[in-house]
Amino acid sequence: MDKIKAVNLGGWLVLERWMNEELFARNHVKGNDETCFVTQVEDFQSQLEEHWDTYITNDDLDWIKAQGINVVRIPFPWWIYGENEYARSIEKLDQILLYLQEIDLDFMLDLHTAPGCQNGFDNGGIQNVLEWPNDQKNIDKTIEVLVNISKRYKENKNFHSIQLLNEPNISIDLNIIQDFYLEAYKQIRQVLTDNYIVMHDGFRLDVWEEFFTTNSFHNVILDTHMYQCFDQREHKFTIEQHEKAALSRAKRLKKVSALVPVIVGEWSLGMRPNEHIGKDLPENMKRYADAQLKAMHDCAGHVFWSYKVRHTHHGWHFRRLVEEGIIDLKEY
């Protein structure tokens, strides 16, 4: 497998308020997720269609391709066919994937939300709800969506991989997650012979040895996410502490990579501003980027979150960071 040098198309088919505050604010939405948006905004379908058409365009994909990026990770929701109260976006995904085939840029389809929500986060589609593991119907529906998506795009030559589920919560029994992975893998392999199947580590990178050594898999990838801005202990880090923490992950990543190809499916330069590092100082973000890229050197690849973020959040805006020379594509 060629090393994955990728970027996420986050905030596009799955809304997160912090990535597009203006869209939520102008509609007076209370809440941070797409469920809040569609249940509070009367003309949500037309507003979402405008968002889909403008947030990621062919010009954006041309720029990504020109940088030498070889995969785009595309988060999509379980309601992509327009189920329940949600908007239908499958035709917009069709359109983008046809264009990726035209420019010969590979894609990873990442199921970012699940029925009942798998993590309780805004990115799971409905914040502060975690019902996915509590009902087998939710898990069965998740697999149904994955199989249908696999069938729909199996002939696209740039269909690199499919991720079974983004960030299942650390509180979910690992047996539930692994049983879901095994069944989803079994059913998808009846459709996709060689495409890579990606499994998130459930925020437990070091517990997968038995799973990957006792089961027979073909073309699988383990995904882990690396952030240093959500743990309270990291909020006061100096830039030296951020660098040290990033570099300390290299040994773990290399060890697990001996069992199964590992990608860092999400990473960023997001740091909490404090008296030590200031706010969005280019020299600090450059040091932090270099440390993370060094730590990920022995992985099968990495995927920055995200290609763009509207308004602020400099450390999460890949294109801006590249254009300002903070992320060095020669090292990427």
C-alpha positions as CSV (number, residue, x, y, z in Angstrom):
1,M,0.0,0.0,0.0
2,D,1.3,3.4,-0.9
3,K,1.6,5.8,2.0
4,I,-1.7,7.7,2.5
5,K,-1.1,11.5,2.4
6,A,-4.6,12.7,2.9
7,V,-6.9,15.4,4.1
8,N,-10.5,15.3,5.4
9,L,-13.4,17.0,3.8
10,G,-14.8,17.7,7.2
11,G,-17.9,19.9,7.8
12,W,-19.3,19.2,4.4
13,L,-21.8,16.3,4.4
14,V,-21.9,16.2,8.2
15,L,-22.3,19.6,9.9
16,E,-20.4,20.7,12.9
17,R,-21.2,24.2,14.2
18,W,-17.6,25.2,15.1
19,M,-16.6,24.6,11.5
20,N,-19.3,26.8,10.1
21,E,-20.6,29.1,12.8
22,E,-22.2,31.5,10.4
23,L,-24.6,28.9,8.9
24,F,-25.9,28.1,12.3
25,A,-26.0,31.6,13.6
26,R,-27.9,33.2,10.8
27,N,-30.6,30.5,11.2
28,H,-30.7,31.0,15.0
29,V,-30.0,27.4,15.7
30,K,-29.6,26.4,19.3
31,G,-27.2,23.5,19.4
32,N,-24.1,22.3,17.6
33,D,-25.0,19.4,15.4
34,E,-26.9,18.5,12.2
35,T,-29.9,17.1,14.1
36,C,-30.4,20.5,15.7
37,F,-30.1,22.2,12.3
38,V,-32.6,20.1,10.4
39,T,-35.2,20.1,13.3
40,Q,-35.0,23.9,13.8
41,V,-34.5,25.3,10.3
42,E,-37.7,25.3,8.1
43,D,-35.9,25.4,4.8
44,F,-33.0,23.2,5.8
45,Q,-32.9,21.2,2.5
46,S,-32.3,24.3,0.4
47,Q,-29.8,25.7,2.8
48,L,-27.9,22.5,3.0
49,E,-27.8,22.1,-0.8
50,E,-26.3,25.6,-1.0
51,H,-23.8,24.6,1.6
52,W,-22.8,21.4,-0.2
53,D,-22.4,23.2,-3.5
54,T,-20.1,26.0,-2.1
55,Y,-18.2,24.4,0.8
56,I,-16.4,21.8,-1.4
57,T,-16.1,22.5,-5.1
58,N,-14.2,21.1,-8.0
59,D,-11.7,23.9,-7.6
60,D,-11.0,22.7,-4.1
61,L,-10.4,19.2,-5.3
62,D,-8.1,20.4,-8.0
63,W,-6.1,22.3,-5.4
64,I,-5.8,19.2,-3.2
65,K,-4.7,17.1,-6.2
66,A,-2.1,19.7,-7.1
67,Q,-0.5,19.5,-3.7
68,G,0.4,15.8,-4.1
69,I,-2.4,14.6,-1.7
70,N,-3.3,11.1,-2.8
71,V,-6.5,10.4,-0.8
72,V,-9.4,12.5,0.5
73,R,-11.3,11.2,3.5
74,I,-15.0,12.0,3.1
75,P,-17.2,11.9,6.2
76,F,-20.7,11.0,5.3
77,P,-23.8,10.5,7.5
78,W,-25.9,7.3,8.0
79,W,-28.9,9.4,6.7
80,I,-27.3,10.1,3.4
81,Y,-30.3,8.7,1.6
82,G,-32.6,11.2,3.4
83,E,-33.9,9.0,6.2
84,N,-36.1,10.2,9.1
85,E,-36.0,14.0,9.4
86,Y,-32.7,14.4,7.6
87,A,-31.7,15.8,4.2
88,R,-30.8,13.5,1.3
89,S,-27.3,14.1,0.1
90,I,-26.4,11.0,-1.9
91,E,-26.6,12.7,-5.3
92,K,-24.1,15.4,-4.1
93,L,-21.7,12.6,-3.1
94,D,-22.3,10.9,-6.5
95,Q,-21.2,14.2,-8.2
96,I,-18.1,14.7,-6.2
97,L,-16.9,11.1,-6.6
98,L,-17.4,11.2,-10.3
99,Y,-15.1,14.3,-10.4
100,L,-12.5,12.5,-8.2
101,Q,-12.5,9.7,-10.8
102,E,-12.1,12.3,-13.5
103,I,-9.0,13.9,-11.9
104,D,-7.7,10.5,-10.6
105,L,-7.8,11.3,-6.9
106,D,-8.5,8.4,-4.5
107,F,-11.1,8.6,-1.7
108,M,-11.9,7.0,1.6
109,L,-15.6,7.0,2.6
110,D,-15.9,7.5,6.3
111,L,-19.2,6.7,8.0
112,H,-19.2,9.6,10.4
113,T,-22.5,9.2,12.2
114,A,-24.6,6.1,13.1
115,P,-28.2,5.6,14.2
116,G,-28.6,6.5,17.9
117,C,-25.1,8.2,17.7
118,Q,-21.9,6.2,18.4
119,N,-20.1,8.8,20.5
120,G,-22.3,11.6,21.9
121,F,-20.2,14.2,20.0
122,D,-21.5,16.9,17.6
123,N,-19.6,15.0,14.8
124,G,-21.8,12.0,15.5
125,G,-24.8,13.9,14.4
126,I,-26.5,14.4,17.7
127,Q,-24.6,15.7,20.7
128,N,-25.0,14.2,24.2
129,V,-26.8,11.1,22.9
130,L,-25.1,7.7,22.9
131,E,-27.7,5.1,22.0
132,W,-26.0,3.3,19.1
133,P,-24.6,0.3,21.1
134,N,-27.8,-0.2,23.1
135,D,-30.0,-1.5,20.3
136,Q,-28.9,-4.2,17.7
137,K,-31.2,-2.5,15.2
138,N,-28.9,0.5,15.2
139,I,-25.9,-1.7,14.5
140,D,-27.8,-3.6,11.8
141,K,-28.8,-0.4,10.2
142,T,-25.2,0.9,10.2
143,I,-24.1,-2.2,8.4
144,E,-26.9,-1.9,5.9
145,V,-25.8,1.7,5.1
146,L,-22.1,0.5,4.6
147,V,-23.1,-2.3,2.3
148,N,-25.4,-0.1,0.2
149,I,-22.6,2.6,-0.1
150,S,-20.1,-0.1,-1.1
151,K,-22.5,-1.4,-3.8
152,R,-23.1,2.0,-5.2
153,Y,-19.5,3.0,-5.7
154,K,-17.7,-0.4,-6.2
155,E,-17.0,0.4,-9.9
156,N,-15.3,3.7,-9.2
157,K,-11.6,3.1,-9.8
158,N,-10.6,5.6,-7.2
159,F,-12.6,4.0,-4.3
160,H,-9.6,3.4,-2.0
161,S,-11.3,2.5,1.3
162,I,-14.3,2.6,3.5
163,Q,-14.2,3.4,7.2
164,L,-16.8,1.4,9.2
165,L,-17.5,4.0,11.8
166,N,-15.8,7.2,13.0
167,E,-14.8,7.5,16.7
168,P,-17.0,5.0,18.6
169,N,-16.9,6.2,22.2
170,I,-14.3,4.9,24.6
171,S,-17.1,3.9,26.9
172,I,-18.5,1.3,24.5
173,D,-17.7,-2.3,25.3
174,L,-14.9,-3.3,23.0
175,N,-16.6,-6.6,22.3
176,I,-19.6,-4.7,20.8
177,I,-17.3,-2.7,18.6
178,Q,-15.3,-5.7,17.5
179,D,-18.4,-7.8,16.8
180,F,-19.7,-5.0,14.7
181,Y,-16.4,-4.8,12.8
182,L,-16.4,-8.5,12.1
183,E,-19.9,-8.6,10.7
184,A,-19.5,-5.4,8.7
185,Y,-16.2,-6.7,7.3
186,K,-17.9,-10.0,6.4
187,Q,-20.8,-8.4,4.5
188,I,-18.7,-5.7,2.8
189,R,-16.2,-8.3,1.5
190,Q,-19.0,-9.8,-0.4
191,V,-19.2,-6.6,-2.4
192,L,-15.7,-5.1,-2.3
193,T,-12.9,-7.6,-3.0
194,D,-9.8,-5.5,-2.5
195,N,-10.7,-2.1,-1.2
196,Y,-9.2,-1.3,2.2
197,I,-11.6,-1.5,5.1
198,V,-10.7,0.9,7.9
199,M,-11.5,0.4,11.6
200,H,-11.2,3.1,14.2
201,D,-9.5,2.1,17.5
202,G,-12.3,3.4,19.7
203,F,-9.6,5.6,21.5
204,R,-7.8,2.4,22.6
205,L,-4.8,2.0,20.3
206,D,-3.0,-0.6,22.4
207,V,-5.7,-3.3,22.7
208,W,-6.0,-4.7,19.2
209,E,-3.3,-7.3,19.0
210,E,-5.5,-10.3,19.6
211,F,-8.2,-9.0,17.3
212,F,-5.9,-8.7,14.3
213,T,-3.8,-11.8,15.0
214,T,-6.7,-14.2,15.6
215,N,-9.0,-13.1,12.7
216,S,-8.3,-13.5,9.0
217,F,-8.4,-10.1,7.3
218,H,-7.4,-8.8,3.9
219,N,-6.5,-5.2,3.3
220,V,-7.5,-3.7,6.6
221,I,-6.3,-0.5,8.3
222,L,-6.5,0.6,11.9
223,D,-7.3,4.3,12.4
224,T,-6.3,6.3,15.4
225,H,-6.8,10.0,16.0
226,M,-4.2,12.4,17.5
227,Y,-5.3,15.6,19.2
228,Q,-3.9,17.7,22.0
229,C,-6.6,20.1,22.8
230,F,-9.5,18.2,24.4
231,D,-7.8,16.9,27.6
232,Q,-7.8,19.5,30.3
233,R,-4.2,18.7,31.1
234,E,-3.2,19.8,27.6
235,H,-4.8,23.2,27.9
236,K,-1.7,24.7,29.7
237,F,0.9,23.0,27.6
238,T,3.9,24.9,26.4
239,I,5.0,24.4,22.8
240,E,7.8,22.2,24.1
241,Q,5.3,20.0,25.9
242,H,3.1,19.8,22.8
243,E,6.2,18.7,20.8
244,K,7.2,16.1,23.4
245,A,3.7,14.7,23.6
246,A,3.5,14.3,19.8
247,L,6.9,12.7,19.5
248,S,6.1,10.3,22.4
249,R,3.5,8.6,20.2
250,A,6.0,7.5,17.6
251,K,7.0,4.3,19.5
252,R,3.4,3.2,20.1
253,L,2.4,3.9,16.5
254,K,5.4,1.9,15.2
255,K,4.6,-1.0,17.6
256,V,1.0,-1.3,16.5
257,S,1.9,-0.9,12.8
258,A,3.8,-4.1,13.1
259,L,0.5,-5.9,13.6
260,V,-1.7,-4.0,11.1
261,P,-1.3,-0.9,8.9
262,V,-2.1,2.2,11.1
263,I,-3.2,5.6,9.9
264,V,-3.7,8.7,11.9
265,G,-7.1,9.5,10.3
266,E,-7.4,12.8,12.1
267,W,-4.8,15.2,13.3
268,S,-4.5,19.0,13.4
269,L,-2.6,21.9,14.8
270,G,-5.3,22.9,17.1
271,M,-3.9,24.0,20.5
272,R,-5.6,25.8,23.3
273,P,-4.3,29.4,23.5
274,N,-2.6,30.1,26.8
275,E,0.1,32.3,28.3
276,H,2.8,29.9,27.1
277,I,2.0,29.6,23.4
278,G,-0.2,32.6,22.6
279,K,-2.8,32.3,19.8
280,D,-2.1,30.9,16.4
281,L,1.6,31.8,16.4
282,P,3.0,30.5,13.1
283,E,6.3,29.5,14.6
284,N,4.6,27.4,17.3
285,M,2.3,25.8,14.9
286,K,5.2,25.0,12.6
287,R,7.1,23.3,15.4
288,Y,3.9,21.3,16.4
289,A,3.3,20.2,12.8
290,D,6.9,19.1,12.3
291,A,6.8,17.0,15.6
292,Q,3.6,15.3,14.6
293,L,4.8,14.5,11.1
294,K,7.9,13.0,12.5
295,A,5.9,10.9,15.0
296,M,3.7,9.6,12.1
297,H,6.7,8.7,9.9
298,D,6.3,5.0,10.3
299,C,2.5,4.9,9.9
300,A,0.7,3.8,6.8
301,G,-0.5,7.4,6.4
302,H,-2.2,10.4,7.9
303,V,-5.2,12.6,7.2
304,F,-5.4,16.2,8.4
305,W,-8.6,17.5,9.9
306,S,-9.7,19.4,7.9
307,Y,-9.3,20.8,4.4
308,K,-11.0,24.0,5.5
309,V,-12.8,25.6,8.4
310,R,-14.8,28.8,7.9
311,H,-13.9,31.9,10.0
312,T,-11.4,31.2,12.7
313,H,-9.7,28.0,14.0
314,H,-6.5,28.6,12.1
315,G,-4.8,25.4,13.3
316,W,-7.5,23.3,11.7
317,H,-7.5,24.8,8.2
318,F,-5.2,22.7,6.0
319,R,-5.2,24.9,2.9
320,R,-4.4,28.0,4.9
321,L,-1.6,26.3,6.8
322,V,-0.1,25.0,3.5
323,E,-0.3,28.3,1.8
324,E,1.4,30.0,4.8
325,G,4.2,27.4,4.8
326,I,3.3,26.1,8.3
327,I,2.7,22.6,6.9
328,D,5.6,21.6,4.7
329,L,4.3,19.4,1.9
330,K,7.8,18.1,1.2
331,E,7.6,16.5,4.6
332,Y,4.0,15.5,4.4
